[in-house]
Amino acid sequence: MTSTSRDREVLITGDAVLLDLRTASFAMRMLSMAIDGALQLALLVGGSIALVWTAEASGADMGFVNAAIVLLSVVTFVGYPVVCETLLRGRSVGRLVTGTRVVRDDGGPVHVRQSLLRAVMAMFEIWSTSGAIALASSVIDRRSRRIGDLLAGTMVIQERMRTLEPDRVMMPPPLREWAEHADVGRLPVGLLHDIRTFLPRVEQIHHESRRVLARDLVQRTLPHVAPGPPPGTDPEMFLAAVVAERSRRDERRLRRAQQRQQELAADVRAVPFSA
């Protein structure tokens, strides 16, 4: 199950593991592709020159040289990405620079067959068309995937990015009493993520868009909250109260669990050991 918020993928795997994936931007993909492409071209040109020079020096038949150059081309355009993604777990030299990585659609590591399919398709959509087909596909797809990604069931995620300290949502005083007695513990993870993304940046959003987004989030939240807020409650205050109360209960539950663990550990230490 996947919940999408702009370029971020909130994905819940079959093992009930929550993955928060940020798909790589089109610019980052193009930059990593340019770095890897330059390395591949350097490998191909340098290897071809070395083969021709060696053949001329040794008097070898040029037919063998042409066959070797074809083999070198396959190694450069197919072997390089497959080996890099296999050994570096979905990364390449270009992706190491840009902090991106190729993963399966379910967030797992790519397999060799998926890397091979991506590399073969790259010969068609990148090298044979100067990247025009890959460019068009990446612009159209919401995850910036090219055709090779669509066929292989993969996507490129942004693995390295600046970590921001999340802003703590404060409880609006007029709704404190209502929130303490309301049931706010059943919100879906994706919805909770959308609310926490919306509230810290409300001042940066155009007034009309801000009103529409708040109303949409309230409509999505009301079925999961009981009882409803007092009549006339401001939508943003309602959302802030829900998130603040949810956070308070989660913290209280965590403290109780830690306290029980400490008490259990103390009881275990207090039991005398008998041989």
C-alpha positions, 0 to 999 in steps of 0.5 A: 500500500502506498500513500503519495505526497508530492514527491514522497512515497509513504509505503507500507510493505507486506510485513507492515514495515513503514518506508518513507521514500523520496523519489529522486528529482528529474535534475538529480537523475539527469546529473547522475546519468551525465556523470555515468555517461561520461565515464562510460564514453571515456571507458569506450574511447580509451579502450578502443584506442588501446585496442587499436594501438595494441593491434597495430603494434602486434600486427593482429588481424583487424577483424579481431580488433572489431570483435573486441571493440563490440565486446568492449561496447557491451561491457561499457553500456551493459556490464558497467551499470549491472556490475555497479548496481549489483555491487553497490546495491543500486548505486553507481558512480553518478548516483554516489555523487548525487546521493541517489539509488535504484530500488524496487517499487516495493522499496527492496534492493534491485536484482541482477535481472532488473539491472540487466533490463534497465541497462538493455533498455538504456541502449535504446531510450538513452544512447540511441536517441540521445536521451530523448525517450528517457527524457519524455518518460521521466517528465510524464511519470510522477516518479520520474521513471524512464521506460527501463524502470517501468518494465523492470519495476524499479524507481530511483530514490533520493537517499542522501538529503539534508535532515530537518528537525521537525517542528512540534505542533502545539495544542490550541488551548481552546481545543485542549479539553476536547482533544483529551477526551476524543478518539484520535488514535486511528488516523492512517499513516499517510493522512497523518504524514500529510497533516504534519507536512501541511501545518509547518508551511501554512504561512508560505501557501497562498490563502486560497490554496491554504483554505482548500488544502485545510478543508480537504485534510479536515474532510479526510480526518473527520471519519477517523475522529470521534466525537467531532470538534466543537461547531465553528472550529477553525480547520487548521486549529482542528488539525493541529489539535489532532496531531498534538494530541496524537503525539502526546499519547504516543509519547506517553505510551512510549514512556510507559513501555520504557518504564515497564522494561526497566521494571522488568529488568529490575525484577530480573536482577533481583531474582537470586541465582541458584546453581 
